[in-house]
Amino acid sequence: MSKTVILIPSRLSATRLPGKPLLKINGISIISHVVKKAKEADVGEVYVAAEDKEIIEDVNLNGGKAILTSNLHKTGSDRIYECFEKLDLINVDYIINLQGDEPNIEINDLKHLKKLIDANKPEMGTLASEIDDKSKLINENIVKVITDNKLNDNNFPIALDFRRKIDNIKTNIYHHLGVYAYKPDVLKRIIRCKQTNDEIKNRLEQLRPMGNGIKINVALAKFCPIGIDTMEDYIALKKNLEYKS
């Protein structure tokens, strides 16, 4: 079984919703909810990689572990690699990059990704779910992934492309979830590559490894978590989660 660590990039200066990681749901910050879910998945140690001391303090207060990183990083991948280097962990086979704004991530989907990583040893792995509404195909806030084969519970096909908008009919299109697993040497290669034109144009950092010959395998997620990008997203998810509790 491969040794895995989960690293969660986080910062307060989000363009669309500043201060997002410390917004509260049921009295606990969004970032600490994500840490709790990551720990419950039990696939490896969990650390937050943050550029703000306020996030570090909140995570520590809620029983998590956090590392202070530079505020000059352009992407979450760059931030988690700095965190990984500072941790100086031994014999780690995979780093899982888990987004810090999805407090309702399904832990069984993280376990499923880990299972397929252990079995297939890919350069990179990620998650995607079925698209249940065709309007999502043209919604640029929802990232889509196109795979070389139809996803099922047991396979781990290769990603052919990632897009924000799908105009023409294609097969094997899925809702991409912002969860990545990398071999440490692969992540090192990625952050040493310049941002590609496709990555900058489409605002999709997963296009950097693809543009540099790194394959990304895709696992089927049964649940599509709601990411928090706007105040409306936050209010809707807060109501939903607080109602369930």
N, C-alpha and C positions, 0 to 999 in steps of 0.2 A: 504494500500500500504506500502511495506517495505521501511525503510530508508536505503539508499545505499551510500557508498563512493567509489570513484575510486582512487586507489593508483597505481602509475607507478614507478616500480623500475628502477634505471638507474645508470650506472657507466662508467667511461672512460676507465678502464683497460680491455676491452673485448679482449679475446685471439686472435681472428681472425681479428678483425678490431679495434685496439685501437683508442680512441677518437671519436668513432662512434656517440654518442649522439649529438655532437656539429658540425657534418658535416652539411653543408647548402644545402637546396633545396629552390629555389626561395628566397634566402636571409635569410631564417629562419632555425634554427637548427632542426634536426630530432626530438629531444625530445620535442621541443616547438610545432612542427606540431602535435605530438601525443596528447599533452595537449589540443590543440585547438579542435581536433576531439572529445576528451573525453568530453569537455565542451559542444560542440554542441549536443552530444547525450542527454544531460540534464537528466541524471538518478541519479545524486548525485554530491556532491562536489568533486573536483579533486585536488590531491596533487601528487607531484613527491617525491619519496624517493631516495635520492642520497648520495653517499659517497664522492662526489667531490664538492668543493665550486664553481668551474667553472660552473658546471651544475646548481647549485642553483641560481647563478647570472644570467645565461642565461634565466632560466625559469621566474624569477622575472622580468627581463627586458622586457620579452614578455607577461607580464600580468598574468602569472601563479603563483602557490603557491608551495613551495618546502620545504622539511624537510631534514636536514643533518643527515645521519645515519652512523653507524660503517662501516669500510672497511674490517671487518673480516667475513662477512656473506658468507656462501657457496651457498645460493640460493636466488632467488628473493622473495620467500615466507618469508624467515627469515627477509629480509630487510623491507618488507612492514609491518610485524608485529611490528617491532621496531618503524616504522613510526606511525602506528596506536596507539600504546601505548603513544607515545610522543604527539600526537594530543589530546588525552583524550576526544574523541568525545562521546556524550551522545546518547543512544538509537539507535545505528547503528545496523541494522539487517543483512546486508551483506556488505562484502568488495569485490570489484572487483579488481583483479590484472590484469592490462593491460600492455602488453609488451611495452617497450619504443623504439622499433626499427621497428614499423609498422605504418608509418605515413599515409598510405592509408587505415587504418582500416575503415570499413563501419559502420557509426553511426547507421543505421537501424538494424544491427545485434546486436549491444550493447543494443538497445531498446528491441529487440526480447528476448534476454537473460533475461533482467530485467522483462519483462512481464511474462515469464515462471517461474522465481524465485518467483514473487509475487503470482502466482497461485498455485505453487507446494511446496514451502518452503523446498527445498532440503538441505542436508548437504553441498554439493558442486555442482556447475554447471560449464559447459564449452561450447565452441562452436566448431563445425566441419562442413566442407563443402564437397560437392560431389567431388569425384576424377574423373577428366576428361581425364586423361592420365595414362594408365596402367604402364608406366615406373616409375611413382611416387611410385609404390608399393615397388620397390627395391632401391629407392633413400633414403639413410639413413639420409639425411638432412631434409627430409619431414617426420614429425611424423604422424603416423596413429593411429586412435582409432577404436576399434571394439565394436559395441553396441549390446544389446540384442534384439533390434527391429529396423526395417528400420526407418530412420529419415524422418519426414515430418514437415510441418509448425506448427503443433499443439501439437506434442508429445514431450516427454522429457525423452527418454529411458536411461537406465543405461549403463555405460561403462564397458565392460568386460575385456579389455586389451588395452595397449598402446604399440606400437612397432615402431621401426625405419625402419624395413624391413619386408615385407610379402612375404614368399617364396611359400606358398601353397595357393590354392584357398579357400577363405572364403567369407561369405556374411556379409553385413552391415559393410563395411570398409569405413572410411572417413578420410579426411585430417584434422588433429587436429589443431585448432588455439590456440595460447598461451594466452588465456583469461580465467581467473578463477574467480568464485564467491564463497566465503566461508561465513558461519556464523562465527562471530568472535571467538566463543568458539571452533569451529572446527579448524580454523587456529591455535589457541593456542595449541590445541592437536597435530597438525601436526608438528609444529616447536619444540615441546618438545620430539617428537619421534626421535630416531636415524635414520640416513640415512640407508635405506634398501640396501641389496646387489643388488637387481634388479635396484634400483634407480641409484646406483653408476655405475654398469656395463653398463646400457643402457643410462646413462646421461639424465634421465627423472625424474624430481622431482615429477610428478604426480603419480609415482609408490609408493611413500612413503605413502600417505593416503590410496591408495588401499591395500597396504601391511599391513595396520593397521585397516582394516575393515571399512573404510569410503567410502561411495558410492558417485560416481560422475555421475550426470545426464548430458546429452549431448543435446544441442539445435542445430538446423540446421541453418547454416549461408549461406546466398545467395551469398556472395562474399568472395573470399580467398585472403587476403592481401599479398603483397610481403614483407617478412621479410628481413632485411639487415644484412647479416652475413659476406659478403666479399666486397672488393672494387668494384668488378664487379657488385654485387647486387646494390650497391649504385649508380654507374654510370647509370645502366639501369633504376632504379626507378627515379633518378633525371631527366633523359632525358624524361621519360614518363610523369611525373608530370609537368615539366616545359613546355613541349609541349602542354599539356591540358590547361595550364593557359594562 
